[in-house]
Amino acid sequence: MIIAANLKTNLTRKQTEIYVNELEDYVSKHTISQEVLVFPAASSLNPHAGKVIIGAQNAYATHNGAFTGEIGLDHLEEFSIKTILIGHSERRHVLGETQEALVKKFNFYKDLGFKIVYCVGEPLEMREAGKETMMEYISSQYEGIDTSYENLIIAYEPVWAIGTGLIPTLENIEEIHTDLKEKSIAPLLYGGSVKVTNAKEVLALRNVDGILVGSAALYSEHFCSMIQYAEDLN
Ligand code: PEP
C-alpha cells in the first residue's frame, strides 16, 4: 500500500527533518514494506536517503525561468526529488490552477519519469447534484491525463472532506473507488479527513490502495500508526 503525508504549509525545514527522521526510524525498526511518501513545503525540502520517499507538493512545468514564486525542475533536482503531487484541491480551488495548466505540468513531469500523485475529487455542490453529475465532474479531471502512465498514483479526495473532519461513508468510498478503477488501474488512494481513528477501516476497503493524509499526518506518531495499519493489513 501507499501511505502519503501532505504537510502543506506546515513544518519548517528543521521540523521536517526531525519528522522525516522519526518516520524513517519507525519504518526501518518495524521492517515496513509499504511505500511511504512525504510531501513537505518547498522550503523544507532536504536531501534524504532512506525508505521514506520525499516529494514536492508543487513545481512549475519548467527547468527554471521567470515564474515568480514558483520552483522548477532545477530546484527539485538539487534534492534528488523525483516525486510530485499534482492537482491537489487546494491548488485547483484556492490557487486557481486550471485543468489545462495541470495537464501541462503532468506531461512535463511525466516526460521526466517522475512518480506523480494526481488528485481528483468533487466539491460539495457537485456531490449534492447527484451521482451522475458528480462522476462527470470527476471524469473531467481525468481529461488530458495519461491514465496508463506507469508511475502514476491517483488520489481521490472529495474537496468537502479535506481538512473538515467530514468523510464519506465507507460504502461510498468503496463505490467511488470501484468506479474510478475503471478509468485507470493506477494505485488509487483515498484522502480527506483520514486519521488514526478511521484509517484502518478505509485501508481495508476494496479498491483502496492507500491513503493521502493532511492534518493527521503532522503528528509522526499518528502517521506511523497509519503506516502500521497498512502493514498489518497486508
Ligand atoms: C489533503 O490535503 O490532501 C488532505 C487529505 O487533508 P486532510 O487529511 O487534512 O483532510
Boltz pocket constraint, residues with backbone or C-beta under 6 A from the ligand:
constraints:
  - pocket:
      binder: B
      contacts: [[A, 6], [A, 157], [A, 161], [A, 162], [A, 163], [A, 164], [A, 191], [A, 192], [A, 193], [A, 194], [A, 212], [A, 213], [A, 214], [A, 215], [A, 216]]
      max_distance: 6.0
